[in-house]
């Protein structure tokens, strides 16, 4: 009987430890999968009330025009845009819930959030934003740069 107790006690300790490790799973899986630097390759707008706002534009990087999105595994992001040689940078935090991503940046002292659905396919990241004010749906396609 004493031998069985000596075997069962370590088994319970092992199983308890294993259960605790499983409970401490990585909740940042989406953050790590999204982490990287992406270059905007295409932007399309559809469904606008004013149909003149609809359209698709191929994008690429040149010395005077480029947009890159960097998503870090720690929940931060930055967007660097070069438009006609003028560089602007925005940064903030992001969070994911399923296939939804919320980008939050500070505009002055007020947080400004944009919500999109995302899809990762190979080296492509596709962000789909629904614009409530004019019913437009904007789709941005990025290619992973690193």
C-alpha positions as CSV (number, residue, x, y, z in Angstrom):
1,X,0.0,0.0,0.0
2,X,2.8,2.4,0.9
3,X,4.4,1.7,-2.6
4,X,1.2,2.6,-4.4
5,X,1.0,5.9,-2.4
6,X,4.6,6.7,-3.3
7,X,3.7,6.2,-7.0
8,X,0.3,8.0,-7.0
9,X,1.5,11.1,-5.2
10,X,4.2,12.1,-7.8
11,X,1.6,11.3,-10.5
12,X,-0.9,13.8,-9.0
13,X,1.9,16.4,-8.8
14,X,2.8,15.8,-12.4
15,X,-0.8,16.0,-13.6
16,X,-1.5,19.1,-11.6
17,X,1.6,20.8,-13.0
18,X,0.6,19.8,-16.5
19,X,-2.9,21.3,-16.0
20,X,-1.4,24.5,-14.7
21,X,0.9,24.8,-17.7
22,X,-2.0,24.2,-20.1
23,X,-4.1,26.9,-18.4
24,X,-1.2,29.4,-19.0
25,X,-1.6,29.2,-22.8
26,X,-0.4,32.0,-25.1
27,X,-3.3,34.3,-25.7
28,X,-1.2,36.5,-28.1
29,X,-1.3,34.0,-30.9
30,X,-3.0,36.5,-33.3
31,X,-0.5,39.2,-32.4
32,X,2.5,37.0,-33.2
33,X,0.9,35.7,-36.4
34,X,0.3,39.3,-37.5
35,X,3.7,40.7,-36.4
36,X,5.7,42.1,-39.3
37,X,6.2,44.9,-41.7
38,X,3.8,45.2,-44.7
39,X,3.8,47.4,-47.8
40,X,0.4,48.6,-49.2
41,X,-0.1,47.1,-52.7
42,X,-3.7,47.8,-53.4
43,X,-6.6,49.9,-52.1
44,X,-10.2,49.6,-53.2
45,X,-13.3,51.4,-52.2
46,X,-16.8,50.0,-53.0
47,X,-20.4,50.5,-51.9
48,X,-20.2,54.3,-51.5
49,X,-23.4,56.3,-51.6
50,X,-21.5,58.7,-53.9
51,X,-20.4,56.3,-56.6
52,X,-17.7,58.7,-57.6
53,X,-15.8,57.6,-54.5
54,X,-15.7,54.0,-55.6
55,X,-12.6,52.6,-57.3
56,X,-9.4,50.5,-57.1
57,X,-5.9,51.8,-57.1
58,X,-2.7,49.7,-57.4
59,X,-0.1,50.9,-54.9
60,X,3.7,50.4,-54.7
61,X,6.7,51.9,-53.1
62,X,8.7,54.6,-54.8
63,X,11.0,57.2,-53.3
64,X,8.1,59.7,-53.2
65,X,5.1,57.5,-52.5
66,X,4.9,54.5,-50.2
67,X,2.9,53.2,-47.2
68,X,4.2,50.7,-44.7
69,X,2.4,49.2,-41.8
70,X,4.4,47.6,-39.0
71,X,2.6,45.4,-36.5
72,X,4.5,44.3,-33.4
73,X,3.9,41.3,-31.3
74,X,3.6,43.5,-28.2
75,X,0.3,45.1,-29.4
76,X,1.7,48.2,-31.0
77,X,1.6,49.4,-34.6
78,X,3.0,52.2,-36.8
79,X,2.1,53.5,-40.2
80,X,4.7,55.4,-42.3
81,X,3.3,57.1,-45.3
82,X,5.3,58.9,-47.9
83,X,3.0,61.0,-50.1
84,X,4.6,63.2,-52.8
85,X,7.8,63.1,-50.8
86,X,6.2,64.2,-47.5
87,X,6.5,61.6,-44.7
88,X,3.9,61.2,-42.0
89,X,3.9,58.6,-39.2
90,X,1.1,57.4,-37.0
91,X,1.4,54.9,-34.2
92,X,-0.7,53.4,-31.5
93,X,-1.9,50.1,-30.1
94,X,-4.1,47.3,-31.6
95,X,-6.1,44.4,-30.3
96,X,-7.6,41.4,-32.0
97,X,-10.7,39.4,-31.4
98,X,-11.1,36.5,-33.8
99,X,-10.6,38.0,-37.3
100,X,-11.4,41.6,-36.1
101,X,-8.6,44.1,-35.4
102,X,-8.9,47.4,-33.7
103,X,-6.3,50.0,-34.3
104,X,-6.2,52.8,-31.7
105,X,-4.1,56.0,-32.0
106,X,-4.0,59.2,-30.1
107,X,-5.3,62.3,-32.0
108,X,-4.2,65.0,-29.6
109,X,-5.5,63.7,-26.3
110,X,-8.4,61.7,-27.6
111,X,-8.1,58.1,-28.7
112,X,-9.2,57.4,-32.3
113,X,-10.0,53.8,-33.2
114,X,-10.5,52.1,-36.5
115,X,-12.0,48.6,-36.7
116,X,-11.4,46.2,-39.6
117,X,-11.6,42.5,-40.3
118,X,-8.3,40.9,-41.3
119,X,-7.3,37.9,-43.3
120,X,-3.8,36.5,-43.6
121,X,-3.0,34.5,-46.7
122,X,0.6,33.6,-47.2
123,X,2.5,36.9,-47.3
124,X,-0.7,38.9,-47.8
125,X,-2.6,40.8,-45.2
126,X,-6.0,42.1,-46.2
127,X,-7.8,44.7,-44.0
128,X,-11.5,45.5,-44.7
129,X,-12.9,48.7,-43.1
130,X,-16.6,49.6,-43.2
131,X,-17.1,53.3,-43.3
132,X,-20.4,54.1,-41.6
133,X,-20.7,57.8,-42.6
134,X,-20.9,57.1,-46.4
135,X,-21.5,53.3,-46.6
136,X,-18.1,52.8,-48.2
137,X,-16.2,49.6,-47.7
138,X,-12.4,50.1,-48.0
139,X,-10.1,47.1,-48.6
140,X,-6.4,47.5,-48.2
141,X,-4.1,44.7,-49.4
142,X,-0.6,44.6,-48.0
143,X,2.4,42.3,-48.8
144,X,4.8,41.3,-46.0
145,X,8.1,43.0,-46.4
146,X,9.9,41.0,-43.8
